Amino acid sequence: MKKGKHDIAAIDIVVNLWTPEANALRPKRDAFFKGKMKVEPKTADGISLKEMLRRMDAAGTERSFLVAIRAGRLGHPACYHLPYELVAKAVKQHPDRFSALAGLDPHNLMDGVRELEHAVKDLGFIGAHFYPHWYELAPDHARWYPYYAKCCELDIPVQMQVGQSMIYDPDYRLRSVGRPITLDAVACDFPELKLIGIHVGIPWTEEMIAMAWKHKNVYIGCDAHSPKYWPQAFVHYINSFGQDKVLFGTDFPILDFERTRAEIEALGLKKEAKRKLLRDNALRVYKLA
């Protein structure tokens, strides 16, 4: 990473591979990205890895975790999967800047578990990732449990969206099944598994804080919602008793790299708390140090 204006080199734990090659595999959702999420058209249409790295440098981001997303059961036009190999290819091109997370599909059952093992052991993936709402199966549903067991065996963290879902496609409406409280049973059943509830947990942020406070193995991913709109209780948590339990992310392109970093800086966090949020906690949880 080029030396810039930021004194802390950030680790972004939730980033979407947004190249034209990857976007060719996604359903076109201009109404959602350009409309609802207000992503700039020049970004929403796809950017090169070179441009992504330029933007990361400008934001002081040293490394991004690219998600090999699995969004829904294949067969419906609203659903899609990014191949693990496509994300692994991007990481191979820039191994000092990118790491990979393996998306999970609960309907793949043991085939999916074996694919996860392949991604970690053969392709170098460092964690797992899933969206409960794309399958309308809460994190404590039995179908996720084989993946949790494999994550324990592989000693990798798993992150999942908590909080409300959106209407990504008007013909494929999804219920918000990711209440943070559903992590309670999972954390009890798998105390050695590192669980990261991403997307802050909004609108149930205090419920997410309660889960991270209760369980040593539960963490909060601070992505997808602009920091300037974070609930005050969450900012206080980051700056005080929760400073070891929070990990920075953008969910790019939902949040812009530079704008998000600027909003983090504007929160006035203590230096140690800010360093843990932006960098140290991700290095520790994902064993990158």
Secondary structure, 3 states (H helix, E strand, C coil): CCCCCCCCCEEEEEEECCCHHHHCCCCCCHHHHHHHCCCCHHHHCCCCHHHHHHHHHHHCEEEEEEEECEECCCCCCCCEECCHHHHHHHHHHCCCCEEEEEECCHHHHHHHHHHHHHHHHCCCCCEEEECHHHCCCCCCCHHHHHHHHHHHHHCCCEEEECECCCCCCCCCCCCCCECHHHHHHHHHHCCCCCEEEECCCCCCHHHHHHHHHHCCCEEEEECCCCHHHCCHHHHHHHHCCCCCCEEECCCECCCCHHHHHHHHHCCCCCHHHHHHHHHHHHHHHCCCC
